[in-house]
């Protein structure tokens, strides 16, 4: 249990004591919920319980606040309790308790921000899952940053997390890609062959065709349609490229799931459709098989199997989620999709519920577009014309850390611009540099202490009283709460904002408090212990964002 929960319990106990004393009438008492006040002078936590009790208790909120605040049990973490209009109870943490948390952080190390909130529940996060028909673009990089950081936070909060990439190898787009590859392959042998309509004109397909010629020679020249072997070759080479590009961003997956496996020996597709029929969710008309979604609140029914007998992408989606919940037993599934999939969200959720999966176990996060800016100007590109800006291009230019931080800065549902020039800047204007420099600066101070042979293990953290020290400690103590909050609301964009605030508090402390001071050896020891703890918390925040923690810059 974190300190916020402990203090919330104190407020609950105080409210019950006030009721037992007759200061609050015998009405139902809501559980206290603590919030962070917008203004630091109002304390570290605030409870609006008196405001919520006012109507049922028929008492003024301020009177209720006074009654509860006056009965708050003593606790070493609580330094002061006050009330404020129109009926808030404000709690300020004790400076002595905050200072003691330095030892807690140093004892727990990188486990400081972890918790058992998830209690081992099994969660899958599926993200990016771009079609294996071309290189990843910068939008894919955004989903990679969001998905991987969310998975890291969920793991820190005690969930069993699996990260998954769905390889859509059954799509009609893959058929078009294979026909493009065959045309490029034939062109390498001097044949005048046009690309298929809506084909993929990018240079990367020519490179793949060269690789195919090297491996297979002229084996496919007699083919009128792409042979299965060439199609599989192209898909696998694209998957390998995608995997390498994601690894360059420090993103790895536990599972690479192929859509084609749904139709193989597993029988997953058939089992999913059979279950949907048993639940009354399937109708047949016009020679096709439909999901009866209109009866479940959707605007219209949706085709599952075309009159040609081929399943739709929607049918594959249903089978894929059947596999997640029924074959692999995930307690919760989080899908992160691009904005072009917005229209599919409702029907997929409806279909999953029609299979018997409880509402809320599937969450679909829709991410908005990413723009690219250079020199203050928006960079234009055309995917269809083959003029694309690949994710790898951006990673190679600005680095994985900058990509991850910038992609994560905005909530998934907000559009964003990626400023190439800012991401490359080696100054405090660049938030990535600013945060990582705080870690490097802390490492430098500790290295200086080590060079001088300073032993500060017996330092007295009670000497930490400076306002800048307290401000830094308060920011450090927020990380465990932030981890649990993100694990519950699935909004990892709060991480870079927290990291910036933590770095700001650290740099302010560094400017105002001399750490190694020969004239104050005991205070030096205490501050070196604080530096050690701050370095750990900075590294933890960076690790949750999938970023490195440089020792020097």
C-alpha positions in Angstrom: 0.0 0.0 0.0 1.4 3.4 -1.0 1.4 6.5 1.2 -1.6 8.0 -0.7 -3.7 4.9 0.2 -2.4 5.0 3.8 -3.5 8.7 4.2 -6.8 8.0 2.5 -7.4 5.4 5.2 -6.6 8.0 7.9 -9.3 10.3 6.4 -11.8 7.4 6.4 -11.0 6.6 10.1 -11.3 10.3 11.0 -14.7 10.5 9.3 -15.9 7.4 11.2 -14.6 8.9 14.5 -16.5 12.1 13.8 -19.7 10.2 13.1 -19.2 8.2 16.3 -18.9 11.4 18.2 -22.1 12.8 16.7 -20.3 15.5 14.6 -21.6 13.8 11.4 -25.1 12.3 11.3 -25.6 8.5 10.7 -25.4 8.7 6.9 -23.5 6.4 4.5 -19.8 7.5 4.4 -18.1 7.4 1.0 -14.5 6.2 0.8 -12.0 9.1 0.8 -10.3 9.7 -2.4 -7.1 11.8 -2.4 -6.1 14.2 -5.2 -3.0 16.3 -5.8 -3.8 20.0 -5.3 -3.1 22.2 -8.3 -1.2 24.6 -6.1 1.7 23.3 -3.9 0.8 25.7 -1.0 -2.4 23.7 -0.5 -0.4 20.6 0.5 0.5 17.3 -1.0 -3.0 15.7 -0.9 -6.5 17.0 -0.8 -9.8 15.2 0.0 -13.2 16.5 -1.2 -15.0 14.0 1.1 -16.8 16.9 3.0 -18.2 18.3 -0.2 -19.6 14.9 -1.2 -21.1 14.3 2.3 -22.7 17.7 2.5 -26.0 16.9 0.8 -26.7 13.7 2.7 -25.4 15.0 6.0 -27.3 18.3 5.6 -24.3 20.2 7.0 -22.0 22.8 5.6 -18.9 21.4 3.8 -16.5 23.5 5.9 -18.1 22.2 9.2 -17.7 18.7 8.0 -14.1 19.4 6.9 -13.3 20.8 10.4 -14.9 17.8 12.1 -12.9 15.3 10.1 -9.6 17.2 10.0 -9.7 17.5 13.8 -9.9 13.8 14.3 -7.1 12.7 11.9 -5.0 10.0 13.5 -1.3 10.7 13.9 1.0 9.3 11.3 4.7 9.9 10.7 4.1 10.9 7.1 1.6 13.6 8.0 3.1 17.0 8.8 0.0 19.2 8.8 -3.7 18.9 8.2 -5.8 22.0 7.3 -9.1 22.8 5.7 -9.9 25.2 2.8 -13.0 26.5 1.2 -15.4 25.3 0.0 -14.7 22.2 2.0 -11.4 20.5 1.3 -9.1 18.7 3.7 -5.5 19.4 2.8 -2.7 17.2 4.0 1.0 18.1 3.9 3.7 15.5 4.1 6.2 15.7 6.9 9.6 16.9 5.9 11.2 14.4 8.3 9.2 11.5 6.7 10.1 12.7 3.2 13.8 12.8 4.1 13.6 9.3 5.4 12.3 8.1 2.1 15.8 8.6 0.7 16.7 5.4 2.5 13.6 3.6 1.2 14.5 4.5 -2.4 18.1 3.5 -1.9 17.1 0.2 -0.3 14.6 -0.8 -3.1 16.6 0.5 -6.0 14.9 0.1 -9.4 12.0 -1.6 -7.7 11.1 1.6 -5.9 8.2 2.4 -8.2 6.8 -1.2 -8.5 3.6 -2.5 -6.9 1.3 -5.5 -6.8 -1.7 -3.6 -8.2 -2.1 -6.1 -11.0 -1.8 -9.1 -8.7 -0.4 -11.2 -11.6 -3.4 -10.8 -13.9 -2.5 -11.6 -17.5 -2.6 -8.7 -19.9 -1.8 -8.5 -23.6 -0.7 -5.3 -25.3 -0.9 -5.6 -29.1 0.6 -2.6 -30.9 1.9 -1.4 -34.3 1.0 -4.5 -36.2 1.6 -2.7 -39.5 1.0 -4.7 -42.7 4.1 -6.5 -43.9 4.0 -4.7 -47.2 6.4 -1.8 -46.6 8.8 -0.2 -44.1 7.4 1.4 -40.9 6.6 5.1 -40.9 6.7 7.6 -38.1 3.1 7.0 -37.1 4.1 3.4 -36.4 6.9 4.7 -34.2 4.4 6.6 -32.1 2.3 3.4 -31.5 5.5 1.6 -30.7 6.5 4.1 -28.0 3.0 4.2 -26.5 2.5 0.4 -26.5 5.9 -0.5 -25.2 5.9 2.1 -22.4 2.4 1.1 -21.4 3.5 -2.5 -21.3 6.5 -1.6 -19.1 4.3 0.3 -16.7 1.8 -2.5 -16.4 4.7 -4.9 -15.7 6.0 -2.6 -13.0 2.5 -2.5 -11.5 2.4 -6.3 -11.1 0.7 -7.5 -14.2 1.9 -10.4 -16.3 2.3 -8.7 -19.6 2.8 -10.0 -23.2 3.6 -7.7 -26.0 2.4 -8.9 -29.4 2.7 -8.0 -33.0 0.0 -9.3 -35.4 1.5 -10.1 -38.8 -1.4 -9.6 -41.3 -0.2 -12.1 -43.9 -3.7 -12.9 -45.2 -4.6 -9.5 -46.4 -5.5 -8.5 -50.0 -2.8 -5.9 -49.6 -0.3 -8.7 -49.2 -1.5 -10.2 -52.5 -0.9 -6.8 -54.2 2.5 -6.6 -52.6 3.4 -10.1 -53.9 2.3 -9.1 -57.4 4.4 -6.0 -57.2 7.4 -8.1 -56.0 6.9 -10.5 -58.9 6.7 -7.6 -61.4 9.9 -6.1 -60.1 11.6 -9.5 -60.1 10.7 -10.0 -63.8 11.9 -6.5 -64.6 15.3 -7.4 -63.3 15.5 -10.0 -66.1 14.8 -7.4 -68.7 11.0 -8.0 -69.1 8.7 -5.0 -69.7 6.2 -5.6 -67.0 4.0 -3.0 -65.4 3.3 -2.8 -61.7 -0.2 -3.9 -60.7 -2.8 -1.2 -60.0 -2.4 0.1 -56.5 1.0 -1.6 -56.3 3.9 -0.6 -54.1 6.4 1.6 -56.1 8.9 2.1 -53.3 12.6 1.4 -53.9 12.5 -1.3 -51.1 10.5 -3.6 -53.4 13.3 -3.4 -56.0 15.8 -4.4 -53.3 13.6 -7.3 -52.3 13.4 -8.4 -55.9 17.2 -8.4 -56.2 17.3 -10.6 -53.1 14.8 -12.9 -54.6 16.8 -13.2 -57.8 20.0 -13.9 -55.8 18.2 -16.7 -53.8 15.9 -18.2 -56.5 17.6 -17.3 -59.8 15.0 -17.4 -62.6 12.8 -19.9 -60.9 9.7 -17.8 -61.0 9.9 -16.3 -64.5 7.2 -18.7 -65.8 4.7 -17.7 -63.1 1.6 -15.8 -64.0 0.6 -15.2 -60.4 3.0 -14.8 -57.5 4.0 -18.3 -56.3 3.4 -19.0 -52.6 7.2 -19.4 -52.1 7.9 -15.9 -53.4 5.0 -14.4 -51.4 6.2 -16.0 -48.2 9.8 -14.8 -49.0 8.6 -11.2 -49.4 6.5 -11.3 -46.2 9.3 -12.7 -44.1 11.9 -10.2 -45.4 9.5 -7.4 -44.6 8.8 -8.8 -41.1 12.6 -9.0 -40.6 13.0 -5.4 -41.6 10.1 -4.3 -39.3 11.6 -6.3 -36.4 15.0 -4.6 -36.9 13.5 -1.1 -37.1 11.5 -1.7 -33.9 14.6 -3.1 -32.1 16.4 0.1 -33.2 13.8 1.9 -31.1 14.4 -0.5 -28.2 11.0 -2.2 -28.8 10.8 -6.0 -28.7 7.9 -8.4 -28.7 7.1 -11.6 -26.8 5.0 -12.9 -29.7 4.9 -12.4 -33.4 1.5 -13.8 -34.3 0.7 -14.7 -37.9 -2.9 -14.2 -39.0 -2.6 -17.3 -41.3 -2.2 -19.5 -38.2 -5.9 -18.8 -37.4 -6.8 -20.9 -40.4 -4.3 -23.7 -39.9 -4.3 -26.8 -37.7 -5.4 -24.8 -34.6 -8.9 -24.5 -36.1 -9.3 -21.2 -34.3 -11.3 -19.5 -37.1 -13.7 -22.4 -37.2 -14.1 -22.5 -33.4 -14.7 -18.7 -33.3 -17.4 -18.9 -36.0 -19.0 -21.9 -34.4 -19.2 -20.1 -31.0 -20.7 -17.0 -32.7 -23.4 -19.2 -34.3 -24.2 -20.8 -31.0 -24.6 -17.4 -29.4 -27.1 -16.4 -32.2 -24.8 -13.9 -33.7 -24.7 -15.2 -37.3 -27.2 -14.9 -40.1 -27.0 -16.0 -43.7 -28.5 -14.0 -46.6 -27.6 -12.9 -50.2 -25.2 -15.9 -50.4 -23.0 -14.5 -47.6 -22.5 -15.0 -43.9 -23.2 -11.9 -41.7 -22.6 -10.9 -38.1 -26.0 -9.9 -36.8 -24.6 -6.7 -35.2 -27.7 -4.6 -35.8 -29.5 -6.6 -33.2 -26.8 -5.8 -30.7 -27.0 -2.0 -31.2 -24.8 -1.5 -34.3 -26.0 0.6 -37.3 -25.8 -2.4 -39.6 -24.9 -6.0 -40.0 -21.4 -6.8 -41.1 -20.2 -9.5 -43.6 -18.1 -12.3 -42.1 -17.8 -14.6 -45.1 -18.2 -13.2 -48.7 -20.4 -14.9 -51.3 -17.1 -16.2 -52.7 -16.5 -18.2 -49.5 -13.6 -16.0 -48.4 -13.6 -14.6 -44.8 -13.4 -10.9 -44.4 -10.8 -9.1 -42.4 -13.5 -8.5 -39.8 -14.0 -12.3 -39.4 -10.2 -12.6 -38.9 -10.4 -10.0 -36.2 -13.1 -12.0 -34.4 -11.1 -15.2 -34.7 -7.9 -13.4 -33.5 -9.6 -12.0 -30.4 -11.2 -15.4 -29.8 -7.7 -16.8 -29.7 -6.6 -14.1 -27.2 -9.4 -14.7 -24.7 -10.3 -18.4 -25.1 -7.1 -20.1 -26.3 -4.6 -18.0 -24.4 -6.7 -16.8 -21.5 -5.8 -13.1 -21.2 -7.7 -11.3 -18.5 -7.4 -8.1 -20.4 -6.4 -7.2 -24.0 -5.3 -3.7 -25.0 -5.1 -3.1 -28.8 -3.5 0.1 -30.1 -4.6 1.0 -33.6 -4.1 3.9 -36.0 -6.7 6.5 -36.7 -7.7 4.7 -39.9 -9.2 1.9 -37.8 -11.5 4.2 -35.8 -14.6 2.8 -37.6 -13.8 -0.8 -36.7 -13.7 -0.3 -32.9 -17.4 -0.5 -32.1 -18.1 -3.6 -34.2 -15.0 -5.5 -32.9 -16.0 -4.8 -29.3 -19.6 -5.8 -30.1 -18.4 -9.1 -31.7 -16.1 -9.9 -28.8 -18.9 -9.4 -26.3 -21.2 -11.5 -28.5 -18.6 -14.3 -28.0 -19.3 -14.1 -24.3 -16.3 -11.9 -23.2 -17.3 -9.4 -20.5 -17.4 -5.7 -21.4 -14.3 -3.9 -20.4 -11.9 -6.8 -20.9 -11.0 -5.5 -24.4 -9.8 -1.9 -24.7 -8.9 -0.4 -28.0 -6.8 2.8 -28.0 -6.9 4.8 -31.2 -3.8 6.9 -32.0 -3.9 10.0 -34.1 -1.5 11.1 -36.9 2.1 12.3 -36.6 3.4 15.2 -38.6 7.1 15.8 -39.3 8.7 19.3 -39.1 12.1 20.4 -40.2 13.3 24.0 -40.1 9.9 25.1 -39.0 8.3 23.6 -42.1 6.0 20.6 -42.4 7.6 17.8 -44.4 5.2 16.4 -47.1 5.2 12.9 -48.2 3.1 10.5 -50.3 2.9 6.8 -49.4 1.3 5.8 -52.7 3.9 7.6 -54.7 6.6 5.8 -52.8 7.9 9.0 -51.2 7.7 8.0 -47.5 9.6 9.0 -44.5 10.5 5.8 -42.7 10.7 5.3 -39.0 14.3 4.1 -39.4 15.2 7.3 -41.2 14.1 9.3 -38.2 15.7 7.0 -35.6 19.0 7.1 -37.5 18.9 10.9 -37.5 17.8 11.8 -34.0 18.3 8.6 -32.0 16.0 6.1 -30.4 15.7 8.0 -27.1 14.5 11.2 -28.7 12.0 9.3 -30.8 10.5 7.5 -27.8 10.3 10.7 -25.7 8.8 12.9 -28.4 6.3 10.2 -29.6 5.2 9.7 -26.0 4.7 13.3 -25.1 1.1 13.7 -26.3 -1.9 11.6 -25.5 -2.7 9.0 -28.1 -5.9 10.7 -29.2 -4.1 14.0 -30.0 -2.3 14.8 -33.2 1.3 15.8 -32.9 4.2 17.2 -34.8 7.7 15.7 -34.5 10.3 18.5 -34.6 13.4 17.0 -36.0 15.6 20.1 -35.3 14.5 20.3 -31.6 15.0 16.5 -31.2 18.7 16.9 -32.3 19.5 20.0 -30.2 22.1 19.4 -27.5 20.7 22.0 -25.1 18.1 22.4 -22.3 15.6 23.4 -24.9 15.5 19.8 -25.9 13.4 18.0 -23.2 15.2 14.7 -23.9 18.6 16.3 -23.3 17.3 18.1 -20.2 16.0 14.9 -18.6 19.0 12.7 -19.4 21.4 15.4 -18.4 19.9 15.3 -14.9 20.8 11.6 -14.7 24.3 12.2 -16.1 24.8 15.1 -13.7 23.8 12.9 -10.7 26.2 10.2 -12.0 29.0 12.8 -12.3 28.5 13.9 -8.7 28.6 10.4 -7.4 31.7 9.7 -9.5 33.4 12.7 -8.0 32.6 11.5 -4.5 34.0 8.0 -5.4 37.2 9.6 -6.7 37.6 11.4 -3.4 36.9 8.2 -1.4 33.9 9.6 0.4 31.9 7.1 2.4 28.4 8.4 2.9 26.6 5.2 3.8 26.1 6.4 7.4 24.8 9.8 6.4 22.0 11.4 8.4 19.1 12.1 6.0 17.5 14.1 8.8 19.8 17.0 7.8 17.9 17.4 4.6 15.7 20.4 5.2 16.3 22.9 2.4 13.2 23.7 0.4 14.9 22.6 -2.9 15.7 19.2 -1.2 12.1 18.9 -0.1 10.8 19.8 -3.6 13.0 17.2 -5.2 11.8 14.5 -2.7 8.2 15.4 -3.3 8.7 14.8 -7.0 10.5 11.6 -6.4 7.7 10.2 -4.3 5.2 10.8 -7.1 6.6 8.0 -9.4 5.0 5.0 -7.6 1.6 6.8 -7.7 2.1 7.6 -11.4 2.9 4.0 -12.2 -0.4 2.8 -10.6 -2.3 5.7 -12.2 -1.0 4.8 -15.7 -1.6 1.1 -15.1 -5.3 2.0 -14.4 -6.0 4.7 -17.0 -3.5 3.5 -19.8 -2.2 7.0 -20.4 1.6 6.7 -20.6 2.0 10.2 -22.0 2.1 11.4 -18.4 5.6 9.8 -18.1 7.6 12.4 -20.1 5.9 15.2 -18.3 6.7 13.7 -14.9 10.3 13.2 -16.1 10.6 16.8 -17.0 9.3 18.0 -13.7 11.6 15.6 -11.8 14.6 16.8 -13.9 13.6 20.5 -13.2 13.5 19.8 -9.4 16.9 18.0 -9.6 18.6 20.9 -11.5 17.1 23.4 -9.1 18.4 21.4 -6.2 21.8 21.3 -7.8 21.9 25.0 -8.4 20.8 25.9 -4.8 22.4 23.2 -2.7 26.1 22.5 -2.8 26.5 18.8 -2.6 30.2 18.1 -1.8 31.2 20.7 0.7 34.4 20.1 2.8 33.1 22.6 5.3 30.0 20.5 6.0 30.9 16.8 5.8 27.8 15.5 7.5 25.5 17.5 5.2 27.6 16.3 2.2 26.9 12.7 3.2 23.1 13.4 3.5 23.0 15.1 0.1 25.0 12.3 -1.6 22.4 9.8 -0.3 19.8 12.1 -1.8 21.7 12.2 -5.1 21.9 8.4 -5.1 18.1 8.2 -4.7 17.4 10.8 -7.3 19.6 9.1 -9.8 17.6 5.9 -9.2 14.2 7.6 -9.7 15.4 9.3 -12.8 16.7 6.0 -14.2 13.4 4.4 -13.3 11.4 7.0 -15.2 13.7 6.7 -18.2 13.5 2.9 -18.1 9.7 3.0 -18.1 9.9 5.1 -21.3 12.3 2.7 -22.8 15.1 5.2 -22.8 18.8 5.0 -21.8 20.2 6.5 -18.6 23.6 8.0 -19.7 26.3 8.4 -17.1 28.0 11.1 -19.1 26.9 13.7 -21.7 
